[in-house]
């Protein structure tokens, strides 16, 4: 996790045993939200990337921070068994912030591949930690048991005419410009 439960307890000035389960859940959910927004992991994680060969020797990886390649498997057809590609033939190359898997033998056109690799920040930038911490704090404060106001902007009720409406806010919209530099735009 990008921030720990104890860091969040200190940030929120909570007693050590207070709301551990809720905080853990909120940290996981908020981190997943920001990973989805940024289209990349915020902390180092092992990932799997499936792709079809195009005849080239390189394949661009879909992450902006790649820590290393672990293994590459291939098969010719969808029903064939996966075979491990010799590790010495596969390397990671980086050029101007773009990471690519390089295979000496090339990625055969029409063949299927899956690559195990590690991507994400080993030491997340302070801007990301701050956004996650503040997002968790907002979610925690608005989800206090009994209030049930998480994300609710307005709530209206009627009596005789039976009218009920609720409008929700994007709680984290205010932070998006702060981490725009860490976002990978997907086409």
Buried (B, 14 or more C-beta within 10 A) or exposed (E): BBBEBEBBBEBBEBEEEEBBEBBBEBBEEBBEBBBEBBBBBBBBBEBEBEBEBEEEEBBEBBBBBBBEBBEBBBBEEEEEEEEEBEEEEBEBEEEEEEBBBBBEEBBBEEBBBBBBBBBBBEEBBEEBBBBBBBBBBBBBEBBEEEEEEBBBEEEEEEEEEEEEEEEEEEBBEEBBEEBEEBBEEEE
